[in-house]
Amino acid sequence: MLGLLLVSFVAYQLWGTALFEEGAQSHLRGELATTLHRHLPTSAASFAQTGYRGLPPLATGPAPTEPAPAVNAPVALMSIPKIGLLDAIVEGVNSPQLEQGPGHYPGTPLPGEAGNVAIAGHRTTYAHPFYNLNNLSLGDPIYILTGQGLFRYRVVNTQVVSPSDTAILDSTSDSPTLTLTTCNPRYSASTRLVVTAALSPGPGQKPTTAPTTPTTLPPAPKYKVIPGDATGTTAGDALSGSTTSYWPGILWGAATLAIAIAFWQLRRRTPVRWRWAVAIVAIPGALLCLLLCFEHVSLALPGSF
């Protein structure tokens, strides 16, 4: 029985969470399409095609600063052709947001704006958008489509830092840069993989400057870090798991066990011809409790598990 539960949990992690993320992405893309008044591309490769009919021309410089969106609102559509990524970006980096896809750190500039745009994403669960982030190398393009235009960034640096090293979110200048973060290595949250990219304007424009291979990180972040609070200036992301999910997971697990025991006892005392009725009532209830248990256990585990 324990082996069956473990297999079921692994299946939920690999496929159940992915189904949830796909549904959330479909909803976010629908909202973006309505907001942007255009049909969104359906493949990452579309962004690299010159003159693709669904996209505006590449922006020639940083976008004006806009008000911060509400948490859970779609922010932009991001494409990384090299790793086949095409995902909507959601505002916020707590568990409810990262379950939907890559999340934008509140308090950092919006995509396309001057300064350091910071985005976090899962590595192996919830459709693992940043699973192959380690395959990016110098010069690889990253495209982001917003209401202000289409922005192309090019990778200038990758590094591995401690999960507590929030200086990577800091803006050291007004140079428009993009910082992508995820757990490292895969199936662990012991460190963070960080990819930095610089805005690369459209044809005829000079590339913006950005740090290439920094030997030291900025001394202190400008943004206040509030772990577990996506409404703060810059919240600590939920890639390391949520400690508040332990007890709910245990309680839902206990409820599943209680229903299973009650079903077994009631089934033994019920006439054979009525056992199907007992099963119809008990089995869905037990499965629902088990699903909620898996969900809370999943939230308590590192985001890259």
Secondary structure, DSSP 8 states (H G I E B T S, - for coil): -HHHHHHHHHHIIIIIHHHHHHHHHHHHHHHHHHHHTS---SSGGGGGSTT-TTS--B-SS-B-------TTSEEEEEEEGGGTEEEEEEE--SHHHHTTS-EE-TTS--TTBSSEEEEE--SSSTT-TTTTGGG--TT-EEEEEETTEEEEEEEEEEEEE-TT-GGGG--SSSS-EEEEEEEESTT--SEEEEEEEEE--STTS-------S-SS--SS-SS-EEET-TTSSEEE-STT--GGGHHHHHHHHHHHHHHHHHHHHHHHHS-GGGHHHHHHHHHHHHHHHHHHHHHHHHHHS-TT-
